[in-house]
Structures are given as structure tokens and as C-alpha cells.
Amino acid sequence: MPTEILMPALSPTMEEGTLAKWLVKEGDEVSSGDIIAEIETDKATMEFEAVDEGKIGKILIEEGSEGVKVNTPIAVLLEEGESADDIGDVSSGGGEAKADAPKDTDKNADEGSGKDDAKPEKAEAPKAETGKAPPAPKSGDGGRIFASPLARRIAADKGLDLAQIKGSGPNGRIVKADVEDAKPGAAPAKADAAKSDAPAASAAASAPAGPSADAILKMYEDRETEEIKLDGMRRTIAQRLGEAKQTIPHFYLRRSAKLDELMKFRAQLNKQLEERGVKLSVNDFIIKACALALQEVPDANAVWAGDRILKLKPSDVAVAVAIEGGLFTPVLKDAQQKTLSALSAEMKDLASRAKSKKLAPHEYQGGSFAISNLGMFGIENFDAVINPPHGAILAVGSGIQTPVVEAGEVVIRNVMSMTLSVDHRVIDGALGAQLLERIVAHLENPMGMLA
């Protein structure tokens, strides 16, 4: 039977994506492993491989389509000997009907489904002896309930009321999986659902809400404006960091580090590494200092895991990289074990591929700790928002020539301000202070990072 090609989940958190480009057309033969499409997630554009062999019988989702939910059918693959006539109800979300129905009734059931969904006024109630699906049911308010023929048959056999079942197929269509495990009377009525949702609705109502989009548009209707459509990345950033500020109990620890010794040491190393084409940045030293500090204060090398704290053994450090329209946080794994030159090379590679959106999900997911450095933009200090599930993030400002009192005398030092944003569920104040103290110690005594 024809096989549905579904919108893939290209990362554990992906819920929808954009079908950026088809690399095949209807009628093309494909084999397992062939690249058939490019899918845009909120973070990257990734190639999508075929897992079966056959012929592309029908493309269901046009390229450029946004907001395509994971597991939505995007195309139909035909096996040898099959033709476009065999596709039938697959394209309307009811392809599973062919799995259980005899071949001579499949086509009729599929065609009936197509007529029911597209032109309900012309639909005829199938007779029981034909093995077709029962008539399309109505919802409580008289509206049409969309269900695949197989789902209707199973519901009729089990005595299920389709009005009480929520469909998981395209456009809310009820499919086989929705009715297989359902039991008569198991689904709550709408009134009961409303009652169960009342506390949540009450909580939502009590939460402060900003003005609506319509209200804001009206506010600026007499001004010249440009409306910018949110892409997947910007929408995800808004959602995740908005949730972070609302749900994570942030607190902030601030310290400064004197960079004079580090700048001298960096100049010496870069001179020695010049023949190898290696040039270390201050950020490379900051990454290494944080990685070592997490090993020395292991209780701070942790993430919030919903109902528990998860401590990591390696120092997996994420570093924010600004790109057009958003940012990535690629993760340098096992950073405590890597040399400064290795960290520098890996960071340059990750940053380069981040800017072209070529990172794989495993390269920007995970880690327990992040660094956001705005010093190169002249920012003296700032507070960064924690990227869940990380336990902390270090905001780094620029090094500034600052008068400092040492041994009773005023001297000029290159001082860099840092702010550690901490999730209080994971790290308490004293523990966060210890972590920040070790970061400062490594930055002010950089030669020790080579030991």
C-alpha cells in the first residue's frame, strides 16, 4: 500500500517546521538514504533523507509551507506496481484505512471519505454490509466531525462517540490511533472538560497580560510602521526566554576580574602559535576558566530536570553566538579536557556554521552552563537570561582601564565585569559565589589553566 512520508522531528523539542525545499518531484524514484527535502527548524536548515525506496506518488505539502506539524503527511511514496490511483484517502489523512480493509473495498471507502470531507451535502450513508465506514457523525453543536473511514468503523464497533474524541490528524481529523485505545465513556464531555479546565483558566486570568496585538496596532495606526513577520527562530526565542523569566527564579552575582596577566600571557601564546595559524581570543580563556571552575565546584555543574536536579560530570559549556535574526548557543563538550587551541578552533567552527544555520541539533542542545559575551560590542555589564535547563549563565562585559587600589596605591588595571545569572532551584547563593570565585581565579592566573 502507499506509504505516507511524515514531517520528521529533527530535534527532541521540534513541534513544527518549514518545508523549505523539495529536492524531488512527483514521479521520481528514490532509495533509502536519498535526500528528498530541506526542512527548516527554529534553529537550522537540515536535509531530510528517505527511509524507504519507491516512487514519489504525490507531494502533499508545497515547499515554502510554514508551521507544518511534526508527523503531518507531507508526501506519499508508492511501492512497485502501485499507481496514483492507489493513493486515495492517504492524501486526506485516512491512509490507515488500507491497513485493515480488503483491497476491493479500500478504494470505495477512500473515495467515500473524499466526498464526505470535501462535499458533505452529497455524501451517502454507506450500507453496513458493504464494509464501509458508518455515516460521518455530528458534534454536539451540529458541526461536522472529520474522521477517517477506518476510525469510524472502529468507533462504531466499540460503541464510541466520535464527538468525545479529539483528533490528532491533519486539521483535527480523527484517525485510527485516536480510537484504538479509547473506551466508551472514557472521554470527558465538554462540560466536564470545561470544569476541569476552570482552575487553569482562573490562573491564566489572574496572570497579568499585555495589550492585545489589535490594541497595539490601533495605538500606532497613525504612524508609519513596518510589520516584521516572526520566523521560527524568533518565535522560539520569545517563547523559551519568556517562559524562563516567568518560571526560573533568577538571582545575580557580580564580580570583576583583572585581565592584565591574561592579556600578557595571551600575547605570548599567540606569538608562539602564529606559525600554526592559531590566534587565541579572550573568550577562549573565559570558556576554559568556566570549564575548570565547574569541575572544581561540581555541585554547580547541574541542570533543572523538572522534578529533580541532574548533575553533569563533564563540563559542557554553551556559548551564545549572535546571528541574523537571533542566536545560537553551540555547546563545547568536555571543555575541561581540551587545550586552549583546541577550544579556539572548535569555537570558530561552531560559530561559523551557526551563522549559516548548518549546526545539527546535538551541537546546540545540552550543556549545564552558558556564556554570553557582549564585551566586543563595548557593553560594560549586563544580566543574561538563563537558557533552560541550564543552571547558570555568565554575562561578560568589556575590559576597561580602571583605577584600582593595590597595596595602598592607585594603579590602572584592565578590569572586566561579569554577572552570573543563577537558577535558585539548582544553585544557592554560596554555591554560586564559589563558582564565580573560581572563574575569577583562573582568569587572573591564566598560566594555571595549562597545567
C-alpha positions as CSV (number, residue, x, y, z in Angstrom):
1,M,0.0,0.0,0.0
2,P,1.2,3.6,-0.4
3,T,3.4,4.9,2.4
4,E,3.0,8.3,4.0
5,I,6.1,10.3,4.3
6,L,5.7,12.3,7.6
7,M,7.1,15.6,8.7
8,P,10.2,14.5,10.7
9,A,11.1,15.6,14.3
10,L,14.7,16.7,13.6
11,S,15.3,17.6,17.3
12,P,13.8,16.5,20.6
13,T,12.0,19.8,21.0
14,M,10.8,20.3,17.5
15,E,7.0,20.6,17.2
16,E,6.7,22.1,13.7
17,G,8.9,23.3,10.9
18,T,9.0,24.8,7.4
19,L,9.3,22.7,4.4
20,A,11.9,24.9,2.8
21,K,12.5,23.0,-0.5
22,W,11.7,19.8,-2.2
23,L,14.6,18.1,-3.9
24,V,12.4,15.6,-5.7
25,K,9.2,15.8,-7.7
26,E,6.2,13.6,-8.3
27,G,7.2,10.5,-10.3
28,D,10.8,10.5,-9.1
29,E,12.3,7.2,-7.9
30,V,14.0,7.4,-4.5
31,S,16.1,5.0,-2.4
32,S,16.7,4.8,1.3
33,G,19.2,7.5,2.2
34,D,18.4,9.8,-0.7
35,I,18.0,13.5,0.3
36,I,14.4,14.4,-0.7
37,A,13.8,17.7,1.1
38,E,15.2,20.5,3.2
39,I,13.4,21.2,6.4
40,E,13.8,24.4,8.5
41,T,13.5,24.1,12.2
42,D,13.6,27.0,14.6
43,K,17.4,26.8,14.6
44,A,18.7,25.3,11.4
45,T,18.0,24.1,7.8
46,M,18.5,20.3,7.7
47,E,18.4,17.7,5.0
48,F,15.7,15.1,5.2
49,E,16.5,11.6,3.9
50,A,14.1,8.9,2.6
51,V,13.9,5.8,4.8
52,D,12.2,3.6,2.2
53,E,12.5,3.1,-1.5
54,G,9.8,3.7,-4.1
55,K,8.3,6.4,-6.3
56,I,7.1,9.8,-5.1
57,G,3.4,9.4,-5.9
58,K,2.1,12.7,-4.6
59,I,3.5,15.8,-2.8
60,L,1.0,16.9,-0.1
61,I,2.8,19.9,1.3
62,E,4.2,22.6,-1.0
63,E,7.7,23.9,-0.5
64,G,7.8,27.1,1.5
65,S,4.9,25.9,3.7
66,E,5.4,27.1,7.3
67,G,4.2,25.7,10.6
68,V,4.0,22.1,9.4
69,K,3.3,20.0,12.5
70,V,5.6,17.0,13.2
71,N,4.1,13.7,11.9
72,T,1.9,15.5,9.3
73,P,1.9,13.6,6.0
74,I,4.0,15.7,3.5
75,A,4.2,13.2,0.6
76,V,3.1,9.7,-0.5
77,L,5.6,7.0,-1.6
78,L,4.4,4.3,-3.9
79,E,5.8,0.8,-4.0
80,E,6.5,-1.2,-7.2
81,G,3.3,-1.9,-9.0
82,E,1.3,0.8,-7.3
83,S,0.0,3.9,-9.1
84,A,-1.5,7.3,-8.2
85,D,-5.0,5.7,-8.2
86,D,-3.9,3.7,-5.1
87,I,-3.3,6.8,-3.0
88,G,-6.9,7.6,-2.4
89,D,-7.6,8.6,1.2
90,V,-3.9,8.6,2.2
91,S,-3.7,12.2,1.0
92,S,-6.6,13.3,3.2
93,G,-5.2,11.8,6.4
94,G,-7.1,8.5,6.3
95,G,-4.4,6.3,4.8
96,E,-4.6,3.9,7.7
97,A,-7.9,2.6,6.3
98,K,-6.0,0.5,3.8
99,A,-4.2,-1.4,6.5
100,D,-7.2,-3.3,7.7
101,A,-9.7,-3.2,4.8
102,P,-9.8,-5.6,1.9
103,K,-8.4,-4.2,-1.3
104,D,-11.7,-4.2,-3.2
105,T,-13.4,-2.1,-0.6
106,D,-10.4,0.2,0.1
107,K,-10.9,2.4,-3.0
108,N,-14.6,2.8,-2.3
109,A,-14.0,3.7,1.3
110,D,-11.3,6.2,0.3
111,E,-13.4,7.8,-2.4
112,G,-16.3,8.0,0.0
113,S,-14.1,9.7,2.6
114,G,-13.0,12.2,0.0
115,K,-16.6,13.0,-0.9
116,D,-17.7,13.2,2.7
117,D,-14.9,15.7,3.6
118,A,-15.0,17.9,0.5
119,K,-18.8,17.9,-0.2
120,P,-20.7,16.7,2.8
121,E,-24.1,17.5,1.2
122,K,-23.6,14.9,-1.4
123,A,-22.4,12.1,0.9
124,E,-24.5,9.0,1.1
125,A,-24.7,6.8,4.2
126,P,-22.8,3.5,3.3
127,K,-24.7,0.3,3.9
128,A,-23.5,-1.9,6.7
129,E,-23.0,-5.0,4.5
130,T,-20.5,-3.2,2.3
131,G,-17.9,-2.9,5.0
132,K,-17.6,0.8,4.5
133,A,-17.4,3.4,7.2
134,P,-20.6,4.5,9.0
135,P,-22.0,7.9,8.3
136,A,-20.0,10.9,9.4
137,P,-21.1,12.0,12.9
138,K,-22.0,15.4,14.0
139,S,-20.6,17.2,17.0
140,G,-22.7,18.5,19.9
141,D,-23.2,21.8,18.2
142,G,-24.2,20.3,14.9
143,G,-20.8,20.8,13.3
144,R,-19.2,18.2,11.1
145,I,-16.7,15.8,12.7
146,F,-13.9,14.7,10.4
147,A,-12.7,11.2,10.8
148,S,-11.1,8.6,8.5
149,P,-13.2,5.7,7.3
150,L,-11.3,3.2,9.4
151,A,-11.6,5.4,12.5
152,R,-15.4,5.5,12.0
153,R,-15.6,1.7,11.7
154,I,-13.6,1.1,14.8
155,A,-15.6,3.7,16.7
156,A,-18.8,2.0,15.6
157,D,-17.6,-1.4,16.6
158,K,-16.6,-0.2,20.0
159,G,-19.6,2.0,20.6
160,L,-17.5,5.2,20.8
161,D,-19.0,8.6,20.4
162,L,-16.6,10.4,18.0
163,A,-17.9,13.8,19.3
164,Q,-16.0,13.0,22.5
165,I,-12.7,12.1,20.8
166,K,-10.0,14.7,19.9
167,G,-8.4,14.0,16.5
168,S,-4.6,14.1,16.1
169,G,-4.6,14.0,12.3
170,P,-4.4,17.0,10.0
171,N,-6.9,19.7,10.8
172,G,-8.1,17.8,13.8
173,R,-9.1,14.7,11.8
174,I,-9.8,11.6,13.9
175,V,-7.6,8.7,12.8
176,K,-7.1,5.1,13.8
177,A,-4.7,5.8,16.7
178,D,-7.2,8.1,18.3
179,V,-9.9,5.4,18.6
180,E,-7.9,2.2,19.1
181,D,-7.3,2.7,22.8
182,A,-10.3,4.7,23.6
183,K,-13.1,3.2,25.7
184,P,-16.8,4.0,25.7
185,G,-17.5,6.8,28.1
186,A,-13.8,7.3,28.7
187,A,-13.5,10.7,27.1
188,P,-14.9,13.6,29.2
189,A,-17.9,15.6,28.0
190,K,-17.4,19.2,27.0
191,A,-19.0,20.4,30.2
192,D,-16.7,18.2,32.3
193,A,-13.7,19.4,30.3
194,A,-14.7,23.0,31.0
195,K,-14.9,22.2,34.7
196,S,-11.5,20.6,34.7
197,D,-10.0,23.5,32.9
198,A,-11.6,26.0,35.2
199,P,-8.6,26.2,37.6
200,A,-6.2,26.7,34.8
201,A,-8.4,29.3,33.2
202,S,-8.7,31.1,36.5
203,A,-4.9,31.0,37.0
204,A,-4.4,32.3,33.4
205,A,-6.9,35.1,34.0
206,S,-5.1,36.1,37.2
207,A,-1.8,36.4,35.4
208,P,-1.0,39.9,34.1
209,A,-1.5,40.1,30.3
210,G,-0.2,42.8,28.0
211,P,-2.3,44.6,25.4
212,S,-3.5,42.6,22.5
213,A,-2.0,42.7,19.1
214,D,-5.1,44.6,17.8
215,A,-4.8,47.1,20.6
216,I,-1.2,47.8,19.8
217,L,-1.8,48.1,16.1
218,K,-4.6,50.5,16.7
219,M,-2.3,52.5,19.0
220,Y,0.2,53.1,16.1
221,E,-2.3,53.2,13.2
222,D,-1.5,56.9,12.5
223,R,2.3,56.3,12.5
224,E,4.4,54.9,9.7
225,T,5.5,51.3,10.7
226,E,6.8,48.2,9.2
227,E,5.4,44.8,10.3
228,I,8.0,42.1,10.6
229,K,6.8,38.5,10.5
230,L,8.2,36.2,13.2
231,D,10.2,33.3,11.9
232,G,10.6,30.1,13.7
233,M,13.8,31.1,15.5
234,R,12.4,34.5,16.8
235,R,9.2,32.8,17.9
236,T,11.1,30.1,19.8
237,I,13.4,32.7,21.4
238,A,10.4,34.7,22.5
239,Q,8.6,31.7,23.9
240,R,11.5,30.0,25.7
241,L,13.1,33.1,27.2
242,G,9.7,34.5,28.1
243,E,9.0,31.3,30.0
244,A,12.5,31.4,31.5
245,K,11.9,34.8,33.1
246,Q,8.5,33.7,34.3
247,T,9.3,30.3,35.7
248,I,13.0,30.4,36.7
249,P,13.8,32.1,40.0
250,H,16.9,34.1,38.8
251,F,19.3,35.8,41.1
252,Y,22.5,37.6,40.2
253,L,26.1,37.6,41.4
254,R,28.6,40.2,40.2
255,R,32.4,40.2,40.2
256,S,35.2,41.8,38.3
257,A,38.4,40.2,37.1
258,K,41.7,41.9,36.4
259,L,42.9,40.8,32.9
260,D,46.4,42.3,32.8
261,E,48.2,39.0,33.4
262,L,45.8,37.2,31.0
263,M,46.5,39.8,28.2
264,K,50.2,39.4,28.6
265,F,50.0,35.6,28.6
266,R,47.7,35.6,25.6
267,A,50.1,37.8,23.6
268,Q,53.0,35.4,24.4
269,L,51.0,32.3,23.4
270,N,49.7,33.9,20.2
271,K,53.3,34.7,19.2
272,Q,54.3,31.1,19.7
273,L,51.2,29.8,17.9
274,E,51.5,32.2,15.0
275,E,53.2,29.6,12.8
276,R,50.3,27.2,13.3
277,G,47.8,29.8,12.3
278,V,46.2,29.8,15.8
279,K,45.1,33.0,17.5
280,L,43.6,32.8,20.9
281,S,40.8,35.2,21.9
282,V,39.9,36.3,25.4
283,N,36.7,34.4,25.0
284,D,38.7,31.1,24.7
285,F,40.3,31.8,28.1
286,I,36.8,32.5,29.6
287,I,35.5,29.2,28.2
288,K,38.4,27.3,29.7
289,A,38.1,29.1,33.0
290,C,34.4,28.2,33.3
291,A,35.0,24.6,32.3
292,L,37.7,24.2,35.0
293,A,35.6,26.0,37.6
294,L,32.6,23.6,37.0
295,Q,35.0,20.7,37.8
296,E,36.2,22.4,41.0
297,V,32.6,23.2,42.1
298,P,30.8,20.1,40.9
299,D,27.5,20.8,42.6
300,A,27.1,23.8,40.4
301,N,27.6,21.7,37.2
302,A,23.9,20.9,37.2
303,V,20.6,21.4,35.4
304,W,17.0,21.6,36.5
305,A,15.1,18.4,35.3
306,G,11.5,19.2,36.2
307,D,11.2,17.2,39.4
308,R,14.9,16.7,40.2
309,I,18.4,18.2,39.7
310,L,20.7,16.5,37.2
311,K,24.4,16.8,37.9
312,L,26.8,16.5,35.0
313,K,30.3,15.1,35.2
314,P,31.9,16.7,32.1
315,S,32.0,20.4,31.6
316,D,29.7,21.0,28.6
317,V,29.8,24.8,28.1
318,A,27.4,26.6,25.8
319,V,28.5,29.9,24.2
320,A,26.0,32.4,22.7
321,V,26.6,33.3,19.1
322,A,24.7,36.1,17.6
323,I,23.3,35.5,14.1
324,E,21.0,37.5,11.8
325,G,17.5,37.4,13.4
326,G,18.5,35.5,16.6
327,L,21.2,33.5,18.3
328,F,22.6,30.0,18.8
329,T,24.2,28.5,21.8
330,P,26.6,25.8,20.5
331,V,27.9,23.5,23.1
332,L,31.6,22.7,23.6
333,K,31.5,19.3,25.2
334,D,34.2,18.0,27.6
335,A,35.7,21.5,27.6
336,Q,37.7,20.9,30.7
337,Q,39.8,18.3,28.8
338,K,40.6,20.4,25.8
339,T,43.6,22.7,25.2
340,L,43.0,26.4,24.6
341,S,44.0,26.0,20.9
342,A,41.5,23.1,20.5
343,L,38.7,25.1,22.2
344,S,39.6,28.1,19.9
345,A,39.4,26.0,16.7
346,E,36.2,24.3,17.8
347,M,34.5,27.5,18.8
348,K,35.4,29.2,15.4
349,D,34.0,26.2,13.5
350,L,30.8,26.2,15.6
351,A,30.3,29.9,15.3
352,S,30.9,29.8,11.5
353,R,28.3,27.1,11.0
354,A,25.9,28.7,13.4
355,K,25.8,31.8,11.3
356,S,25.0,29.8,8.2
357,K,22.4,27.7,10.2
358,K,24.3,24.5,9.5
359,L,24.5,23.2,13.1
360,A,23.0,19.8,13.9
361,P,20.7,19.7,16.9
362,H,23.2,17.8,19.1
363,E,25.6,20.6,18.6
364,Y,23.5,23.3,20.2
365,Q,21.4,21.3,22.7
366,G,22.6,20.2,26.2
367,G,25.2,21.7,28.4
368,S,24.8,22.9,32.0
369,F,26.2,26.3,31.8
370,A,26.4,29.1,29.2
371,I,28.5,32.2,28.4
372,S,27.2,35.4,26.8
373,N,30.0,37.8,25.9
374,L,29.0,41.3,24.7
375,G,32.4,42.9,25.6
376,M,33.3,43.1,21.9
377,F,30.3,45.5,21.5
378,G,31.5,47.8,24.2
379,I,28.9,46.6,26.8
380,E,30.4,47.1,30.2
381,N,28.0,44.9,32.1
382,F,24.6,43.2,31.7
383,D,22.3,40.5,33.1
384,A,21.7,37.5,30.9
385,V,18.6,35.3,30.9
386,I,19.1,31.6,31.7
387,N,18.5,29.2,28.8
388,P,16.6,26.3,30.4
389,P,17.5,23.7,31.6
390,H,20.9,25.3,32.3
391,G,21.7,26.1,36.0
392,A,23.5,29.4,35.2
393,I,24.8,31.7,32.6
394,L,27.8,34.1,32.8
395,A,27.3,37.6,31.2
396,V,30.7,39.0,30.2
397,G,31.4,42.7,29.7
398,S,34.3,44.5,28.1
399,G,37.7,45.1,29.7
400,I,38.1,48.7,30.8
401,Q,41.1,50.6,32.0
402,T,40.1,51.3,35.6
403,P,41.8,52.8,38.7
404,V,42.4,50.1,41.3
405,V,43.9,50.4,44.8
406,E,46.7,47.9,45.4
407,A,49.0,48.0,48.4
408,G,47.7,51.5,49.3
409,E,48.5,52.8,45.8
410,V,46.2,53.7,42.9
411,V,47.1,51.8,39.7
412,I,45.4,51.4,36.3
413,R,44.2,47.8,35.6
414,N,42.3,46.2,32.7
415,V,39.1,45.2,34.6
416,M,36.3,43.1,33.2
417,S,32.9,43.0,34.8
418,M,30.9,39.7,35.0
419,T,27.4,38.8,36.1
420,L,26.4,35.2,36.9
421,S,22.7,34.6,36.5
422,V,21.7,31.6,38.6
423,D,18.7,29.4,38.8
424,H,18.0,29.3,42.6
425,R,16.3,25.9,42.2
426,V,19.6,24.4,41.2
427,I,22.3,26.6,42.8
428,D,22.1,28.5,46.1
429,G,23.9,31.8,46.7
430,A,27.0,30.5,48.5
431,L,27.5,27.8,45.8
432,G,27.2,30.3,43.0
433,A,29.7,32.6,44.8
434,Q,32.2,29.7,45.0
435,L,31.8,29.0,41.2
436,L,32.3,32.7,40.3
437,E,35.3,32.9,42.6
438,R,37.0,30.0,40.8
439,I,36.2,31.6,37.4
440,V,37.9,34.8,38.5
441,A,40.9,33.0,40.0
442,H,41.6,31.2,36.7
443,L,41.2,34.4,34.6
444,E,43.6,36.3,36.9
445,N,46.1,33.4,37.0
446,P,45.9,32.1,33.4
447,M,49.1,30.1,33.3
448,G,47.4,27.6,35.7
449,M,44.9,26.7,33.0
450,L,47.7,25.0,31.1
451,A,48.5,22.7,34.0
